[in-house]
């Protein structure tokens, strides 16, 4: 499958998640998702690194992350 089609599908899925969850932007959606994952796991904290198709990078952290996990 061509990379362009994969990117379009990923963007469409992300758009549907944003609409369905009432989130206004990608950062808010990712932050809410990270917080839910930490609560469900359960974990003390977590981090997320998102590379958007057009080069934007979003780095998120929630809760306690030790030095070793932070270095990853």
Phi and psi restraints in degrees (range 20) as a CNS / XPLOR table:
assign (resid 1 and name C) (resid 2 and name N)
       (resid 2 and name CA) (resid 2 and name C) 1.0 -67.8 20.0 2
assign (resid 2 and name N) (resid 2 and name CA)
       (resid 2 and name C) (resid 3 and name N) 1.0 140.1 20.0 2
assign (resid 2 and name C) (resid 3 and name N)
       (resid 3 and name CA) (resid 3 and name C) 1.0 -55.0 20.0 2
assign (resid 3 and name N) (resid 3 and name CA)
       (resid 3 and name C) (resid 4 and name N) 1.0 -34.6 20.0 2
assign (resid 3 and name C) (resid 4 and name N)
       (resid 4 and name CA) (resid 4 and name C) 1.0 -61.4 20.0 2
assign (resid 4 and name N) (resid 4 and name CA)
       (resid 4 and name C) (resid 5 and name N) 1.0 -40.1 20.0 2
assign (resid 4 and name C) (resid 5 and name N)
       (resid 5 and name CA) (resid 5 and name C) 1.0 -66.3 20.0 2
assign (resid 5 and name N) (resid 5 and name CA)
       (resid 5 and name C) (resid 6 and name N) 1.0 -39.3 20.0 2
assign (resid 5 and name C) (resid 6 and name N)
       (resid 6 and name CA) (resid 6 and name C) 1.0 -63.1 20.0 2
assign (resid 6 and name N) (resid 6 and name CA)
       (resid 6 and name C) (resid 7 and name N) 1.0 -45.6 20.0 2
assign (resid 6 and name C) (resid 7 and name N)
       (resid 7 and name CA) (resid 7 and name C) 1.0 -60.2 20.0 2
assign (resid 7 and name N) (resid 7 and name CA)
       (resid 7 and name C) (resid 8 and name N) 1.0 -42.6 20.0 2
assign (resid 7 and name C) (resid 8 and name N)
       (resid 8 and name CA) (resid 8 and name C) 1.0 -63.7 20.0 2
assign (resid 8 and name N) (resid 8 and name CA)
       (resid 8 and name C) (resid 9 and name N) 1.0 -42.4 20.0 2
assign (resid 8 and name C) (resid 9 and name N)
       (resid 9 and name CA) (resid 9 and name C) 1.0 -64.7 20.0 2
assign (resid 9 and name N) (resid 9 and name CA)
       (resid 9 and name C) (resid 10 and name N) 1.0 -43.2 20.0 2
assign (resid 9 and name C) (resid 10 and name N)
       (resid 10 and name CA) (resid 10 and name C) 1.0 -62.9 20.0 2
assign (resid 10 and name N) (resid 10 and name CA)
       (resid 10 and name C) (resid 11 and name N) 1.0 -43.1 20.0 2
assign (resid 10 and name C) (resid 11 and name N)
       (resid 11 and name CA) (resid 11 and name C) 1.0 -64.5 20.0 2
assign (resid 11 and name N) (resid 11 and name CA)
       (resid 11 and name C) (resid 12 and name N) 1.0 -39.9 20.0 2
assign (resid 11 and name C) (resid 12 and name N)
       (resid 12 and name CA) (resid 12 and name C) 1.0 -64.2 20.0 2
assign (resid 12 and name N) (resid 12 and name CA)
       (resid 12 and name C) (resid 13 and name N) 1.0 -44.4 20.0 2
assign (resid 12 and name C) (resid 13 and name N)
       (resid 13 and name CA) (resid 13 and name C) 1.0 -63.1 20.0 2
assign (resid 13 and name N) (resid 13 and name CA)
       (resid 13 and name C) (resid 14 and name N) 1.0 -44.6 20.0 2
assign (resid 13 and name C) (resid 14 and name N)
       (resid 14 and name CA) (resid 14 and name C) 1.0 -62.1 20.0 2
assign (resid 14 and name N) (resid 14 and name CA)
       (resid 14 and name C) (resid 15 and name N) 1.0 -42.0 20.0 2
assign (resid 14 and name C) (resid 15 and name N)
       (resid 15 and name CA) (resid 15 and name C) 1.0 -60.8 20.0 2
assign (resid 15 and name N) (resid 15 and name CA)
       (resid 15 and name C) (resid 16 and name N) 1.0 -40.0 20.0 2
assign (resid 15 and name C) (resid 16 and name N)
       (resid 16 and name CA) (resid 16 and name C) 1.0 -66.4 20.0 2
assign (resid 16 and name N) (resid 16 and name CA)
       (resid 16 and name C) (resid 17 and name N) 1.0 -40.1 20.0 2
assign (resid 16 and name C) (resid 17 and name N)
       (resid 17 and name CA) (resid 17 and name C) 1.0 -64.4 20.0 2
assign (resid 17 and name N) (resid 17 and name CA)
       (resid 17 and name C) (resid 18 and name N) 1.0 -41.7 20.0 2
assign (resid 17 and name C) (resid 18 and name N)
       (resid 18 and name CA) (resid 18 and name C) 1.0 -62.3 20.0 2
assign (resid 18 and name N) (resid 18 and name CA)
       (resid 18 and name C) (resid 19 and name N) 1.0 -46.3 20.0 2
assign (resid 18 and name C) (resid 19 and name N)
       (resid 19 and name CA) (resid 19 and name C) 1.0 -63.8 20.0 2
assign (resid 19 and name N) (resid 19 and name CA)
       (resid 19 and name C) (resid 20 and name N) 1.0 -45.7 20.0 2
assign (resid 19 and name C) (resid 20 and name N)
       (resid 20 and name CA) (resid 20 and name C) 1.0 -67.2 20.0 2
assign (resid 20 and name N) (resid 20 and name CA)
       (resid 20 and name C) (resid 21 and name N) 1.0 -34.4 20.0 2
assign (resid 20 and name C) (resid 21 and name N)
       (resid 21 and name CA) (resid 21 and name C) 1.0 -89.3 20.0 2
assign (resid 21 and name N) (resid 21 and name CA)
       (resid 21 and name C) (resid 22 and name N) 1.0 -2.7 20.0 2
assign (resid 21 and name C) (resid 22 and name N)
       (resid 22 and name CA) (resid 22 and name C) 1.0 75.2 20.0 2
assign (resid 22 and name N) (resid 22 and name CA)
       (resid 22 and name C) (resid 23 and name N) 1.0 15.1 20.0 2
assign (resid 22 and name C) (resid 23 and name N)
       (resid 23 and name CA) (resid 23 and name C) 1.0 -84.3 20.0 2
assign (resid 23 and name N) (resid 23 and name CA)
       (resid 23 and name C) (resid 24 and name N) 1.0 144.0 20.0 2
assign (resid 23 and name C) (resid 24 and name N)
       (resid 24 and name CA) (resid 24 and name C) 1.0 -90.1 20.0 2
assign (resid 24 and name N) (resid 24 and name CA)
       (resid 24 and name C) (resid 25 and name N) 1.0 -23.7 20.0 2
assign (resid 24 and name C) (resid 25 and name N)
       (resid 25 and name CA) (resid 25 and name C) 1.0 -150.5 20.0 2
assign (resid 25 and name N) (resid 25 and name CA)
       (resid 25 and name C) (resid 26 and name N) 1.0 169.0 20.0 2
assign (resid 25 and name C) (resid 26 and name N)
       (resid 26 and name CA) (resid 26 and name C) 1.0 -63.0 20.0 2
assign (resid 26 and name N) (resid 26 and name CA)
       (resid 26 and name C) (resid 27 and name N) 1.0 -42.9 20.0 2
assign (resid 26 and name C) (resid 27 and name N)
       (resid 27 and name CA) (resid 27 and name C) 1.0 -57.6 20.0 2
assign (resid 27 and name N) (resid 27 and name CA)
       (resid 27 and name C) (resid 28 and name N) 1.0 -45.9 20.0 2
assign (resid 27 and name C) (resid 28 and name N)
       (resid 28 and name CA) (resid 28 and name C) 1.0 -63.8 20.0 2
assign (resid 28 and name N) (resid 28 and name CA)
       (resid 28 and name C) (resid 29 and name N) 1.0 -42.0 20.0 2
assign (resid 28 and name C) (resid 29 and name N)
       (resid 29 and name CA) (resid 29 and name C) 1.0 -62.5 20.0 2
assign (resid 29 and name N) (resid 29 and name CA)
       (resid 29 and name C) (resid 30 and name N) 1.0 -46.1 20.0 2
assign (resid 29 and name C) (resid 30 and name N)
       (resid 30 and name CA) (resid 30 and name C) 1.0 -66.0 20.0 2
assign (resid 30 and name N) (resid 30 and name CA)
       (resid 30 and name C) (resid 31 and name N) 1.0 -40.3 20.0 2
assign (resid 30 and name C) (resid 31 and name N)
       (resid 31 and name CA) (resid 31 and name C) 1.0 -63.1 20.0 2
assign (resid 31 and name N) (resid 31 and name CA)
       (resid 31 and name C) (resid 32 and name N) 1.0 -46.0 20.0 2
assign (resid 31 and name C) (resid 32 and name N)
       (resid 32 and name CA) (resid 32 and name C) 1.0 -62.8 20.0 2
assign (resid 32 and name N) (resid 32 and name CA)
       (resid 32 and name C) (resid 33 and name N) 1.0 -40.5 20.0 2
assign (resid 32 and name C) (resid 33 and name N)
       (resid 33 and name CA) (resid 33 and name C) 1.0 -64.5 20.0 2
assign (resid 33 and name N) (resid 33 and name CA)
       (resid 33 and name C) (resid 34 and name N) 1.0 -43.9 20.0 2
assign (resid 33 and name C) (resid 34 and name N)
       (resid 34 and name CA) (resid 34 and name C) 1.0 -61.2 20.0 2
assign (resid 34 and name N) (resid 34 and name CA)
       (resid 34 and name C) (resid 35 and name N) 1.0 -45.1 20.0 2
assign (resid 34 and name C) (resid 35 and name N)
       (resid 35 and name CA) (resid 35 and name C) 1.0 -62.6 20.0 2
assign (resid 35 and name N) (resid 35 and name CA)
       (resid 35 and name C) (resid 36 and name N) 1.0 -39.8 20.0 2
assign (resid 35 and name C) (resid 36 and name N)
       (resid 36 and name CA) (resid 36 and name C) 1.0 -66.6 20.0 2
assign (resid 36 and name N) (resid 36 and name CA)
       (resid 36 and name C) (resid 37 and name N) 1.0 -42.6 20.0 2
assign (resid 36 and name C) (resid 37 and name N)
       (resid 37 and name CA) (resid 37 and name C) 1.0 -61.3 20.0 2
assign (resid 37 and name N) (resid 37 and name CA)
       (resid 37 and name C) (resid 38 and name N) 1.0 -41.9 20.0 2
assign (resid 37 and name C) (resid 38 and name N)
       (resid 38 and name CA) (resid 38 and name C) 1.0 -64.0 20.0 2
assign (resid 38 and name N) (resid 38 and name CA)
       (resid 38 and name C) (resid 39 and name N) 1.0 -42.1 20.0 2
assign (resid 38 and name C) (resid 39 and name N)
       (resid 39 and name CA) (resid 39 and name C) 1.0 -67.7 20.0 2
assign (resid 39 and name N) (resid 39 and name CA)
       (resid 39 and name C) (resid 40 and name N) 1.0 -38.2 20.0 2
assign (resid 39 and name C) (resid 40 and name N)
       (resid 40 and name CA) (resid 40 and name C) 1.0 -77.8 20.0 2
assign (resid 40 and name N) (resid 40 and name CA)
       (resid 40 and name C) (resid 41 and name N) 1.0 -25.9 20.0 2
assign (resid 40 and name C) (resid 41 and name N)
       (resid 41 and name CA) (resid 41 and name C) 1.0 -62.1 20.0 2
assign (resid 41 and name N) (resid 41 and name CA)
       (resid 41 and name C) (resid 42 and name N) 1.0 -52.4 20.0 2
assign (resid 41 and name C) (resid 42 and name N)
       (resid 42 and name CA) (resid 42 and name C) 1.0 -84.0 20.0 2
assign (resid 42 and name N) (resid 42 and name CA)
       (resid 42 and name C) (resid 43 and name N) 1.0 152.5 20.0 2
assign (resid 42 and name C) (resid 43 and name N)
       (resid 43 and name CA) (resid 43 and name C) 1.0 -140.1 20.0 2
assign (resid 43 and name N) (resid 43 and name CA)
       (resid 43 and name C) (resid 44 and name N) 1.0 161.9 20.0 2
assign (resid 43 and name C) (resid 44 and name N)
       (resid 44 and name CA) (resid 44 and name C) 1.0 -75.9 20.0 2
assign (resid 44 and name N) (resid 44 and name CA)
       (resid 44 and name C) (resid 45 and name N) 1.0 -28.2 20.0 2
assign (resid 44 and name C) (resid 45 and name N)
       (resid 45 and name CA) (resid 45 and name C) 1.0 -173.2 20.0 2
assign (resid 45 and name N) (resid 45 and name CA)
       (resid 45 and name C) (resid 46 and name N) 1.0 175.3 20.0 2
assign (resid 45 and name C) (resid 46 and name N)
       (resid 46 and name CA) (resid 46 and name C) 1.0 -164.5 20.0 2
assign (resid 46 and name N) (resid 46 and name CA)
       (resid 46 and name C) (resid 47 and name N) 1.0 168.7 20.0 2
assign (resid 46 and name C) (resid 47 and name N)
       (resid 47 and name CA) (resid 47 and name C) 1.0 -139.3 20.0 2
assign (resid 47 and name N) (resid 47 and name CA)
       (resid 47 and name C) (resid 48 and name N) 1.0 156.4 20.0 2
assign (resid 47 and name C) (resid 48 and name N)
       (resid 48 and name CA) (resid 48 and name C) 1.0 -142.2 20.0 2
assign (resid 48 and name N) (resid 48 and name CA)
       (resid 48 and name C) (resid 49 and name N) 1.0 136.1 20.0 2
assign (resid 48 and name C) (resid 49 and name N)
       (resid 49 and name CA) (resid 49 and name C) 1.0 -125.2 20.0 2
assign (resid 49 and name N) (resid 49 and name CA)
       (resid 49 and name C) (resid 50 and name N) 1.0 117.1 20.0 2
assign (resid 49 and name C) (resid 50 and name N)
       (resid 50 and name CA) (resid 50 and name C) 1.0 -117.4 20.0 2
assign (resid 50 and name N) (resid 50 and name CA)
       (resid 50 and name C) (resid 51 and name N) 1.0 123.7 20.0 2
assign (resid 50 and name C) (resid 51 and name N)
       (resid 51 and name CA) (resid 51 and name C) 1.0 -103.7 20.0 2
assign (resid 51 and name N) (resid 51 and name CA)
       (resid 51 and name C) (resid 52 and name N) 1.0 109.9 20.0 2
assign (resid 51 and name C) (resid 52 and name N)
       (resid 52 and name CA) (resid 52 and name C) 1.0 -71.8 20.0 2
assign (resid 52 and name N) (resid 52 and name CA)
       (resid 52 and name C) (resid 53 and name N) 1.0 157.2 20.0 2
assign (resid 52 and name C) (resid 53 and name N)
       (resid 53 and name CA) (resid 53 and name C) 1.0 -58.9 20.0 2
assign (resid 53 and name N) (resid 53 and name CA)
       (resid 53 and name C) (resid 54 and name N) 1.0 -24.9 20.0 2
assign (resid 53 and name C) (resid 54 and name N)
       (resid 54 and name CA) (resid 54 and name C) 1.0 -103.8 20.0 2
assign (resid 54 and name N) (resid 54 and name CA)
       (resid 54 and name C) (resid 55 and name N) 1.0 19.3 20.0 2
assign (resid 54 and name C) (resid 55 and name N)
       (resid 55 and name CA) (resid 55 and name C) 1.0 99.7 20.0 2
assign (resid 55 and name N) (resid 55 and name CA)
       (resid 55 and name C) (resid 56 and name N) 1.0 -11.7 20.0 2
assign (resid 55 and name C) (resid 56 and name N)
       (resid 56 and name CA) (resid 56 and name C) 1.0 -67.0 20.0 2
assign (resid 56 and name N) (resid 56 and name CA)
       (resid 56 and name C) (resid 57 and name N) 1.0 141.7 20.0 2
assign (resid 56 and name C) (resid 57 and name N)
       (resid 57 and name CA) (resid 57 and name C) 1.0 -121.8 20.0 2
assign (resid 57 and name N) (resid 57 and name CA)
       (resid 57 and name C) (resid 58 and name N) 1.0 129.1 20.0 2
assign (resid 57 and name C) (resid 58 and name N)
       (resid 58 and name CA) (resid 58 and name C) 1.0 -118.1 20.0 2
assign (resid 58 and name N) (resid 58 and name CA)
       (resid 58 and name C) (resid 59 and name N) 1.0 124.2 20.0 2
assign (resid 58 and name C) (resid 59 and name N)
       (resid 59 and name CA) (resid 59 and name C) 1.0 -114.0 20.0 2
assign (resid 59 and name N) (resid 59 and name CA)
       (resid 59 and name C) (resid 60 and name N) 1.0 127.6 20.0 2
assign (resid 59 and name C) (resid 60 and name N)
       (resid 60 and name CA) (resid 60 and name C) 1.0 -129.8 20.0 2
assign (resid 60 and name N) (resid 60 and name CA)
       (resid 60 and name C) (resid 61 and name N) 1.0 149.3 20.0 2
assign (resid 60 and name C) (resid 61 and name N)
       (resid 61 and name CA) (resid 61 and name C) 1.0 -143.9 20.0 2
assign (resid 61 and name N) (resid 61 and name CA)
       (resid 61 and name C) (resid 62 and name N) 1.0 142.3 20.0 2
assign (resid 61 and name C) (resid 62 and name N)
       (resid 62 and name CA) (resid 62 and name C) 1.0 -144.5 20.0 2
assign (resid 62 and name N) (resid 62 and name CA)
       (resid 62 and name C) (resid 63 and name N) 1.0 133.5 20.0 2
assign (resid 62 and name C) (resid 63 and name N)
       (resid 63 and name CA) (resid 63 and name C) 1.0 81.5 20.0 2
assign (resid 63 and name N) (resid 63 and name CA)
       (resid 63 and name C) (resid 64 and name N) 1.0 -160.0 20.0 2
assign (resid 63 and name C) (resid 64 and name N)
       (resid 64 and name CA) (resid 64 and name C) 1.0 -93.6 20.0 2
assign (resid 64 and name N) (resid 64 and name CA)
       (resid 64 and name C) (resid 65 and name N) 1.0 126.9 20.0 2
assign (resid 64 and name C) (resid 65 and name N)
       (resid 65 and name CA) (resid 65 and name C) 1.0 -128.4 20.0 2
assign (resid 65 and name N) (resid 65 and name CA)
       (resid 65 and name C) (resid 66 and name N) 1.0 124.1 20.0 2
assign (resid 65 and name C) (resid 66 and name N)
       (resid 66 and name CA) (resid 66 and name C) 1.0 -74.6 20.0 2
assign (resid 66 and name N) (resid 66 and name CA)
       (resid 66 and name C) (resid 67 and name N) 1.0 170.3 20.0 2
assign (resid 66 and name C) (resid 67 and name N)
       (resid 67 and name CA) (resid 67 and name C) 1.0 -60.9 20.0 2
assign (resid 67 and name N) (resid 67 and name CA)
       (resid 67 and name C) (resid 68 and name N) 1.0 -40.0 20.0 2
assign (resid 67 and name C) (resid 68 and name N)
       (resid 68 and name CA) (resid 68 and name C) 1.0 -65.1 20.0 2
assign (resid 68 and name N) (resid 68 and name CA)
       (resid 68 and name C) (resid 69 and name N) 1.0 -46.3 20.0 2
assign (resid 68 and name C) (resid 69 and name N)
       (resid 69 and name CA) (resid 69 and name C) 1.0 -67.1 20.0 2
assign (resid 69 and name N) (resid 69 and name CA)
       (resid 69 and name C) (resid 70 and name N) 1.0 -36.7 20.0 2
assign (resid 69 and name C) (resid 70 and name N)
       (resid 70 and name CA) (resid 70 and name C) 1.0 -64.6 20.0 2
assign (resid 70 and name N) (resid 70 and name CA)
       (resid 70 and name C) (resid 71 and name N) 1.0 -31.2 20.0 2
assign (resid 70 and name C) (resid 71 and name N)
       (resid 71 and name CA) (resid 71 and name C) 1.0 -71.7 20.0 2
assign (resid 71 and name N) (resid 71 and name CA)
       (resid 71 and name C) (resid 72 and name N) 1.0 -26.3 20.0 2
